[in-house]
Amino acid sequence: MAHKKLTEEEAEEIRIDLREGVPVAEIAKEWNISVKLVQQINYGERYLLEGYYYPVRTLRARNDRLRVAGDDED
């Protein structure tokens, strides 16, 4: 999937979703972007904001899905 060009406002909405614990795959689907792009935003590799602390949220792989570290669902 080619990277969709996001506005800075859209990237901030994605950071908000990440802070609120929305699953990465759900964010990607909602914004019609790749999971990789969501991860890159999370880690400040794309759409970097100066003075912002990264990662937005600590992610870990679990059962082929990305979750918030410490999330005990399932």
N, C-alpha and C positions, 0 to 999 in steps of 0.2 A: 504494500500500500504506500503510495507516495504521500509525503508529508503535506497536510493541509496547512495553508498559511493562516495562522491565528493572529488576531489583534492582541495588543497588550491587555486589553480588558478581558478578552476570552481566556488568555493565559492566567490572569488573576482569578477568574471564576474557577478554573481548573485547580489552582492552588487552594482555593477555598474548599472545593470538594475534597481534595486530599486531606486538608486539615480536619474536615468533618468526618473523615473515615469512610468516605464513599469508595467502594472497591474500584481498583484501577481498571479492570475490564469494563465495569459499568460506565466509568467516566469516558473511556475510549469509545464505547458504543454511543453514548449520549452525544458526544461531540463529533462523531464520525472521523475519528483519528485512530492511529495505531496505539497499542499498549506501550510500545517502545517510546513514542512521543510523550505519553503521559509520564513514563519513567524519567525521561530526559528533563521534562519540566520539573518533576519532583526533585531531581538531583542538581538542578541549576545548569544543566548542559545546554538547554535551549530556553529562550525567553527569560534570561537571567535578569534579576533585579538587583542592582547594587545595594549593599547594606542588608540584604535579605538573608536569613540563615537557612542553609540547605543541609540535608534534605528537608523538604517540607514535612515529610513523615517517613519514618523508618519502615522499609518494606522488606518482606522476606518471602521466599518461594515456599509454597506448601501445596501439595497435591496439584501441581501445574497451575496454581493460581497465586496471585500476589495478594498478601494480606498485611494488615497492620501488625507489626511485631507485638506480641503479647495478646493478640486476639484469640480467645479460647472458644470460638464458635465451632461447631461440629462435634 
